[in-house]
Amino acid sequence: MAYQFIGKCMINSDIDFVIIWVDGEDEKWLSEKRQYTPEKESDNREVRFRDWGNLRYWFRGVEKYASFVRKIFFVTWGHIPEWLDISNPKLEIVNHRDYIPEKYLPTFNSHTIELNLHRIKGLSEHFVYFNDDMFVVSPTKPEDYFRNGLPLDIFALNTIYFGKDSVGHIIGSNLSVINENFKKKDCFKQNRRKYLSPKYGKHLVRTMLLYKWHYFQGFYNTHLASNFLKSTFEEVWEKETEILDLTCSCKFRSPTNVNQWLMKYWQLVTGRFAPMSARAGKYFKVRNKNRGLRNDVLSHKYKFICINDNDKLEDFEKTREEIIQMFEAILPEKSGFER
């Protein structure tokens, strides 16, 4: 189990996993989506919604490599994979309308879905949030997610890339909130050991080069599953209701939004995290050839991976089948979450 401190006492704490999923081929969902014509600057690309057919391997990986998890909260618009056994006692099906305030529904904005996760009934204080492209691919233990009650993360300063189809504007909105609430100098004074941990390896160079600037100009984002304290969401919503409300009111992603990284940044600047090794996981952008990804997964080089979609693939169906074969090689057996 993970642990948290209350006073001077250390007690056991449950860890939950949360995953959001959308079936981009569900005709009822598509029909509702068509009723809301996004504004020109909104992100409504197919790449945001198409299905890679590898969700079952997420469940297999969790059962095989993270069996300690208390509950899995499967968040969905309403569609459920036909192969998913919803009677599994560890599984909780969560519809958007079960936890997202009605005024934001229906939503096709992943930021809205993410920023309200703390409202899920029965969710533990300690939870790990996964997109459906983030996987556990090697044995893990509770201490790989939380240590002494604190979520593991990497602190490294970074700059923002503002390019076509980038999330630079959204990250900028996150940083605006952070810099309005916190002074960089004070944060470093209070959390120097955590900010300069040798566990970050080469990422320490980023922090040293950007340290002298007065404001936080950006953070390194791992693009892996995020370890969260539910109380962080509650605190940010209490202090920054207006900007969160504006984001959640957008039916689709917009450059003016903030996202769940705001919650990560908040944990980093307040010191509510424990340093994580930079070697724990890796982000892969799927390409036409994925030899490096396949070799790393088959050799169990990393505990966590993200396989991010790419709208420039020459043959989506061929690449999807190759990714499925890769997962089948390490996770061939059905999990208790499959019929």
C-alpha positions as CSV (number, residue, x, y, z in Angstrom):
1,M,0.0,0.0,0.0
2,A,1.0,3.7,-0.3
3,Y,1.1,5.8,2.8
4,Q,0.0,9.2,3.9
5,F,0.9,11.2,7.0
6,I,-1.7,12.5,9.4
7,G,0.0,14.4,12.2
8,K,3.1,12.3,13.0
9,C,1.4,9.0,12.1
10,M,1.8,7.2,8.8
11,I,-1.3,5.2,7.7
12,N,-2.2,3.0,4.8
13,S,-4.0,4.6,1.8
14,D,-5.8,3.1,-1.1
15,I,-4.8,3.9,-4.7
16,D,-7.4,4.1,-7.5
17,F,-6.9,4.2,-11.2
18,V,-9.0,6.4,-13.5
19,I,-9.1,6.0,-17.2
20,I,-11.3,8.0,-19.7
21,W,-12.3,6.4,-23.0
22,V,-14.4,7.4,-26.0
23,D,-15.7,5.1,-28.8
24,G,-15.2,7.3,-31.8
25,E,-17.3,5.0,-33.9
26,D,-20.4,5.0,-31.7
27,E,-23.2,6.3,-33.9
28,K,-25.2,7.7,-31.0
29,W,-22.2,9.6,-29.8
30,L,-21.3,10.8,-33.3
31,S,-24.9,12.0,-33.8
32,E,-24.8,14.1,-30.5
33,K,-21.4,15.4,-31.4
34,R,-22.6,16.6,-34.8
35,Q,-25.3,18.7,-33.1
36,Y,-22.6,21.0,-31.7
37,T,-20.6,22.7,-34.5
38,P,-17.3,23.6,-33.0
39,E,-15.9,27.1,-33.4
40,K,-13.1,27.4,-35.9
41,E,-10.3,27.5,-33.3
42,S,-11.7,24.4,-31.5
43,D,-9.9,21.1,-31.8
44,N,-12.3,18.6,-33.4
45,R,-9.8,16.5,-35.4
46,E,-10.4,12.8,-35.9
47,V,-7.1,12.0,-34.2
48,R,-8.7,13.2,-30.9
49,F,-11.3,10.5,-31.0
50,R,-10.4,7.5,-33.2
51,D,-10.0,4.1,-31.5
52,W,-6.8,2.0,-31.7
53,G,-8.5,-1.2,-30.5
54,N,-5.9,-1.7,-27.7
55,L,-8.0,-0.9,-24.6
56,R,-8.1,-4.5,-23.5
57,Y,-4.3,-4.4,-23.1
58,W,-4.6,-1.5,-20.7
59,F,-6.7,-3.7,-18.4
60,R,-4.4,-6.7,-18.9
61,G,-1.4,-4.6,-18.0
62,V,-3.0,-3.2,-14.8
63,E,-4.1,-6.6,-13.7
64,K,-0.7,-8.2,-14.3
65,Y,1.6,-5.3,-13.3
66,A,-0.5,-3.3,-10.8
67,S,-2.7,-5.8,-9.0
68,F,-2.7,-3.7,-5.8
69,V,-5.1,-1.1,-7.3
70,R,-8.2,-0.8,-5.2
71,K,-10.7,0.4,-7.9
72,I,-10.6,1.2,-11.6
73,F,-13.0,4.0,-12.5
74,F,-13.8,3.7,-16.2
75,V,-15.1,7.1,-17.4
76,T,-17.2,7.1,-20.6
77,W,-19.9,9.0,-22.4
78,G,-22.0,5.9,-22.1
79,H,-20.5,3.4,-24.5
80,I,-19.0,0.3,-23.0
81,P,-16.8,-2.2,-25.0
82,E,-18.7,-5.4,-25.6
83,W,-15.9,-7.5,-24.3
84,L,-15.6,-5.6,-20.9
85,D,-16.9,-7.5,-17.9
86,I,-18.6,-4.8,-15.9
87,S,-19.3,-7.3,-13.0
88,N,-15.7,-7.3,-12.0
89,P,-15.7,-6.1,-8.4
90,K,-12.7,-3.7,-9.0
91,L,-14.4,-1.9,-11.9
92,E,-16.7,1.1,-11.6
93,I,-18.4,2.4,-14.7
94,V,-18.7,6.2,-14.6
95,N,-20.9,8.1,-17.0
96,H,-20.1,11.8,-17.7
97,R,-23.4,12.7,-16.2
98,D,-22.5,10.9,-13.0
99,Y,-19.9,13.5,-12.0
100,I,-19.6,16.4,-14.4
101,P,-21.9,19.3,-13.6
102,E,-25.0,19.3,-15.8
103,K,-24.2,22.8,-17.2
104,Y,-21.1,21.5,-19.0
105,L,-22.9,18.6,-20.7
106,P,-22.7,17.2,-23.2
107,T,-19.0,17.7,-23.6
108,F,-16.5,16.6,-26.2
109,N,-13.7,18.4,-24.5
110,S,-11.3,16.1,-22.7
111,H,-10.2,19.0,-20.4
112,T,-13.7,19.2,-19.0
113,I,-13.7,15.4,-18.4
114,E,-10.3,15.6,-16.7
115,L,-10.8,18.7,-14.6
116,N,-13.8,17.3,-12.8
117,L,-12.4,13.9,-11.9
118,H,-12.4,14.8,-8.2
119,R,-16.2,14.8,-8.2
120,I,-16.4,11.0,-9.0
121,K,-18.2,9.4,-6.1
122,G,-16.0,7.1,-4.0
123,L,-12.7,8.1,-5.6
124,S,-9.7,7.8,-3.3
125,E,-7.6,10.8,-2.2
126,H,-4.7,9.0,-4.1
127,F,-5.5,8.3,-7.7
128,V,-3.7,7.8,-11.0
129,Y,-5.1,9.3,-14.1
130,F,-4.6,7.6,-17.5
131,N,-5.6,8.5,-21.0
132,D,-6.4,5.5,-23.0
133,D,-3.0,5.7,-24.7
134,M,-1.1,5.3,-21.5
135,F,-0.1,1.8,-20.3
136,V,1.5,-0.1,-17.5
137,V,3.9,-2.5,-19.3
138,S,6.2,-3.8,-16.5
139,P,5.8,-4.8,-12.8
140,T,5.0,-1.9,-10.5
141,K,4.3,-1.4,-6.8
142,P,2.5,1.3,-4.9
143,E,5.7,3.2,-4.3
144,D,6.0,3.7,-8.0
145,Y,3.0,6.0,-7.9
146,F,3.0,7.5,-4.3
147,R,5.6,7.7,-1.6
148,N,4.9,8.8,1.9
149,G,1.4,9.9,0.8
150,L,2.8,12.1,-2.0
151,P,2.4,11.6,-5.8
152,L,5.6,10.8,-7.7
153,D,6.5,13.3,-10.4
154,I,9.4,14.9,-12.2
155,F,10.2,18.5,-11.6
156,A,12.1,20.2,-14.4
157,L,11.7,23.7,-15.8
158,N,11.1,24.0,-19.6
159,T,10.1,26.4,-22.3
160,I,6.8,26.4,-24.2
161,Y,6.6,25.4,-27.9
162,F,4.0,27.4,-29.8
163,G,3.5,25.5,-33.0
164,K,0.7,24.3,-35.3
165,D,-1.5,21.8,-33.4
166,S,0.6,22.2,-30.3
167,V,-0.8,22.7,-26.8
168,G,1.4,25.7,-26.2
169,H,-1.4,28.1,-25.7
170,I,-3.0,25.8,-23.1
171,I,0.2,25.4,-21.2
172,G,0.6,29.2,-21.3
173,S,-2.9,29.5,-19.7
174,N,-1.8,27.0,-17.0
175,L,1.3,29.0,-16.3
176,S,-0.6,32.2,-16.0
177,V,-2.6,30.7,-13.2
178,I,0.6,29.3,-11.5
179,N,2.5,32.6,-11.6
180,E,-0.5,34.6,-10.3
181,N,-0.6,32.3,-7.2
182,F,3.1,31.5,-6.5
183,K,6.5,33.2,-6.5
184,K,9.2,31.1,-8.1
185,K,11.9,32.2,-5.7
186,D,9.8,31.2,-2.7
187,C,9.0,27.8,-4.2
188,F,12.6,27.0,-4.8
189,K,13.5,28.1,-1.3
190,Q,11.0,25.7,0.2
191,N,11.5,22.8,-2.1
192,R,15.1,23.0,-3.3
193,R,15.9,19.3,-2.6
194,K,12.9,18.1,-4.5
195,Y,13.5,20.4,-7.4
196,L,17.2,19.4,-7.8
197,S,16.9,15.7,-7.2
198,P,19.5,13.6,-9.1
199,K,16.7,11.2,-10.0
200,Y,15.8,13.6,-12.9
201,G,19.1,12.9,-14.7
202,K,19.6,15.1,-17.7
203,H,16.4,17.1,-17.0
204,L,18.3,18.9,-14.2
205,V,20.1,20.8,-17.0
206,R,16.8,22.4,-18.1
207,T,16.1,23.6,-14.5
208,M,19.6,25.0,-14.1
209,L,19.5,26.9,-17.4
210,L,16.1,28.4,-16.7
211,Y,16.5,29.0,-13.0
212,K,17.5,32.7,-13.1
213,W,14.2,33.8,-14.7
214,H,11.9,35.5,-12.2
215,Y,8.7,33.6,-13.3
216,F,7.9,29.9,-14.0
217,Q,8.3,29.8,-17.8
218,G,7.3,26.2,-18.2
219,F,7.6,22.7,-16.8
220,Y,8.7,19.5,-18.4
221,N,5.7,17.2,-19.1
222,T,6.3,13.5,-19.0
223,H,3.2,12.6,-21.0
224,L,2.6,9.6,-18.8
225,A,-0.1,8.7,-16.4
226,S,-0.5,11.4,-13.7
227,N,-0.4,10.7,-10.0
228,F,-2.8,13.0,-8.2
229,L,-4.2,14.0,-4.8
230,K,-7.9,14.6,-5.0
231,S,-7.5,17.5,-2.6
232,T,-5.4,19.3,-5.2
233,F,-8.3,19.4,-7.6
234,E,-10.6,20.7,-4.8
235,E,-8.1,23.4,-3.8
236,V,-7.6,24.6,-7.4
237,W,-11.3,24.7,-8.1
238,E,-11.9,26.7,-4.9
239,K,-9.2,29.3,-5.8
240,E,-9.6,29.4,-9.6
241,T,-13.2,28.8,-10.2
242,E,-13.6,31.3,-13.0
243,I,-10.9,30.0,-15.4
244,L,-11.9,26.3,-14.8
245,D,-15.6,27.2,-15.4
246,L,-14.6,28.9,-18.7
247,T,-12.7,25.9,-19.8
248,C,-15.4,23.4,-18.9
249,S,-18.0,25.5,-20.8
250,C,-16.2,24.8,-24.1
251,K,-17.8,21.9,-25.8
252,F,-14.5,21.1,-27.6
253,R,-10.8,21.8,-26.9
254,S,-9.9,25.4,-27.3
255,P,-6.5,27.3,-27.1
256,T,-8.0,29.4,-24.3
257,N,-8.4,26.3,-22.1
258,V,-6.4,25.1,-19.1
259,N,-6.0,21.4,-18.7
260,Q,-5.2,18.8,-16.0
261,W,-1.5,19.7,-16.1
262,L,-2.5,22.7,-14.1
263,M,-3.2,20.3,-11.2
264,K,0.2,18.7,-11.8
265,Y,1.9,22.1,-11.8
266,W,0.1,23.1,-8.6
267,Q,1.4,20.0,-6.9
268,L,4.9,20.7,-8.1
269,V,5.1,24.3,-7.0
270,T,3.5,23.5,-3.6
271,G,6.0,20.7,-3.0
272,R,3.2,18.1,-2.7
273,F,5.1,15.5,-4.7
274,A,8.0,13.1,-4.3
275,P,10.8,12.9,-7.0
276,M,10.4,10.2,-9.6
277,S,13.1,8.6,-11.7
278,A,13.2,9.9,-15.3
279,R,13.8,6.3,-16.4
280,A,10.4,5.1,-15.2
281,G,8.6,5.7,-18.4
282,K,8.7,7.1,-21.9
283,Y,6.4,8.9,-24.3
284,F,6.3,7.6,-27.9
285,K,4.6,9.3,-30.8
286,V,3.4,6.5,-33.0
287,R,5.0,6.6,-36.5
288,N,5.0,4.6,-39.7
289,K,7.8,2.5,-38.3
290,N,7.9,1.7,-34.6
291,R,10.9,-0.6,-34.0
292,G,12.2,1.4,-31.0
293,L,8.8,1.3,-29.3
294,R,8.4,-2.4,-29.9
295,N,11.9,-3.2,-28.7
296,D,11.5,-1.2,-25.5
297,V,8.1,-2.8,-24.7
298,L,9.2,-6.3,-25.4
299,S,12.3,-5.9,-23.2
300,H,10.3,-4.2,-20.4
301,K,12.7,-1.3,-20.4
302,Y,10.0,1.0,-18.9
303,K,7.3,0.6,-16.4
304,F,5.0,3.2,-18.1
305,I,4.6,4.2,-21.7
306,C,2.4,6.6,-23.7
307,I,1.7,5.8,-27.3
308,N,0.4,9.0,-28.7
309,D,-1.7,9.2,-32.0
310,N,-0.3,10.8,-35.1
311,D,-2.6,12.2,-37.8
312,K,0.3,12.0,-40.3
313,L,0.3,8.1,-40.4
314,E,0.4,6.7,-44.0
315,D,-1.5,3.6,-43.1
316,F,-3.5,3.8,-39.8
317,E,-5.0,0.3,-40.0
318,K,-1.6,-1.4,-40.6
319,T,0.1,0.5,-37.8
320,R,-2.8,-0.3,-35.4
321,E,-2.4,-4.0,-36.1
322,E,1.3,-3.8,-35.5
323,I,0.7,-2.1,-32.1
324,I,-1.9,-4.7,-31.2
325,Q,0.6,-7.5,-32.1
326,M,3.2,-5.9,-29.8
327,F,0.8,-5.9,-26.9
328,E,-0.3,-9.4,-27.6
329,A,3.4,-10.5,-27.3
330,I,3.6,-9.4,-23.6
331,L,0.0,-9.6,-22.6
332,P,-1.5,-12.6,-24.4
333,E,-3.8,-13.8,-21.6
334,K,-7.3,-12.4,-21.0
335,S,-7.7,-10.4,-17.8
336,G,-10.5,-10.7,-15.3
337,F,-12.0,-7.6,-16.9
338,E,-12.8,-9.4,-20.1
339,R,-15.8,-11.6,-20.8
